[in-house]
Amino acid sequence: MSISGFVSVIGRPNVGKSTLVNGLVGEKVAITSPRPQTTRNTIRGVLTDNDMQLVFIDTPGLHKPRTALGSRLNTLVAGSIADADAVLFVLDATQSIGPGDRRIADRLREATTPVVVAVNKVDRAGRDQIAEHLAESGEWGFAAYVPISALHRDGLDRVIAELTALVPEGPFFFPPEMYTDQPDEFLAAELVRERYLARLREELPHAVAVVVEDIVTRDDGVVVVPATVYVERQSQKGMVIGKDGALAKAVGSEARVELERLFGARVFLDLRVRVEKDWQRREHALDRLGF
C-alpha cells in the first residue's frame, strides 16, 4: 500500500523555505531570493519515491501585513495548515528564535496537524546557536526536530523520513514523474520576477509583479513567452526598464537562460512594463494579477 500526503512548509519570511522545498523535490519549483516575501503564492512541489509521495506546499512567510496583498498571503498560509497532513516548520539557526517564530509555534500547537521542525542554515551557524534552537523549540513538544542545511541538502533525508512516518496510507495525488502542478505561465512569470529580485534594491522589488499569459510555440520551435511586469508608480517604470533599457535587457537575458532550461527549447521573451497604481493595496487589482 502506498502512502501520500500534503506537507505545508511554514516559517517566518526568509528562513529558507523555498530553497528547502527545491532541495526536497530535487527540482526548482520555487524561486529563491535573500529578500523577505519572495514567495507570494502557495507553490506545490511533488516528491515521489517508490510507494511514497509527499506534496510540499511552499507558503509565503507569516508576517504582520501592511497591505491587502500581505493579508491575502497570511490567509493562504492559514489555509495550507488546515488542509495539510503534516507541517514542516522552518527556523533560521543564524537568528534567535523571536516573537514571530513563537506566534507560529502557538498557532501550530492549537492545530491538530503533526509538526516536524527543521532548524535550517546550520552550515552558517555555530554549535551553540544550533543547540539553543533545538533546546528552545524542543519545549514546544512537536513530533520531530531536525538540523539541516537546505542550501547544501544536508539532513534532508531525515526530514523526509520523519514526514513519511506522519502521512497516511493512500493513493498518489499526482503521476510519479510530475514534480509540480504549477502551469508553465506561472513558472515563467516567477523566473522573470526572480531575476528582478536579484537586481532591484530597497522597497522596489515588492512593487513588482509579473504576469505571463498565452505561451505559444512557433512553427520553428521557438517558445514565445509574453511577460508583463507591473509596477505601482510611473517613476518605478523607468527604474525597472533602466537607462536605455539596460536593466530590462539584462533581466531578459538572464531569465531567458532559465526559461530555455524550463522548456528545453529556444525562447523569445517578450518583456513589457506597465503601471498598475498601488496594486498591492487594491483588492480588484490583486484579483486581476492572480493573487
Secondary structure, 3 states (H helix, E strand, C coil): CCEEEEEEEECCCCCCHHHHHHHHHCCCCCCCCCCCCCCCCCEEEEEEECCEEEEEEECCCCCCCCCHHHHHHHHHHHHHHHHCCEEEEEEECCCCCCHHHHHHHHHHHHCCCCEEEEEECCCCCCHHHHHHHHHHHHCCCCCEEEECECCCCECHHHHHHHHHCCCCECCCCCCCCCCECCCHHHHHHHHHHHHHHHHCCCCHHHHCEEEECCCEECCCCCEEEEEEEEECCHHHHHHHHCHHHHHHHHHHHHHHHHHHHHHCCCEEEEEEEEECCCHHHCHHHHHHCCC
